[in-house]
């Protein structure tokens, strides 16, 4: 990498992504352009085959994404666009209420591109917004530092921490306005979003804005009629992250209380679809199929039904994830 291409005006590209009427094709073009420049600066594309870039990192509860997987998240187009709009809107809303304060953001799990610094900071003055970054993966943090430096954004960074967000004690926690932790996957599987919030929220001010604000796991129980056409759909929330965290009294539990759903009234050829609904900020959310975070999971029920209900349990030990059993 002897000579880099000229660094584009990230502010212009981010501003274009913030437009609500932008076409999906234009969004893809802009994010691909940003990815190309970030790759050029860091030498990380997200698709190389070096083993050290492919390995996930264990945390005290769950796993942190591999460096490659974290880099690929930028190319989850609707996800990147909606999270960008969410964090920028949150900053501007805080500025309206506290116009003379610097908005301090704690960014837990930044990956090698730290996109919600590198895309956000250019939209503001360094006196308006400051970031503290935490990342468990040393290489990811090193690449994020390199990218931030090359983009001329170092003055926006208050602190860098290499640590596990599940156990980290936040210095001066009451100084922060926003907690940003996009550490999740579909069905809240394997990654540490839930234990990170369980650790950090009690430390922070009760007025803290969290992005994403909440994640729900929902099920649709779908019954087909006699003509094998889709009939009734019963929707129920089986896990609400923020409500579950509120039930924690002291230490992190191995699992949360189960949610049981009756199957007695279902007809033949039933199926269950589990969705991940990511609430980002205010009305912004990711729903079924919009992102890798919201890929649905389907369970086909054999007939005749041999069980009266299905029980869903979200566990944090021995492995983070949703499990279910028929009762």
Beta strands, then each sheet from edge to edge (+ up, - down):
strand 1: 57-58
strand 2: 63-64
strand 3: 103-108
strand 4: 129-135
strand 5: 157-162
strand 6: 178-180
strand 7: 209-211
strand 8: 214-224
strand 9: 230-240
strand 10: 259-262
strand 11: 271-281
strand 12: 284-286
strand 13: 297-300
strand 14: 309-315
strand 15: 321-326
sheet 1: 1+ 2-
sheet 2: 5+ 4+ 3+ 6+ 7+
sheet 3: 9+ 8- 11+ 12-
sheet 4: 9+ 8- 11+ 13-
sheet 5: 10+ 14- 15+
end
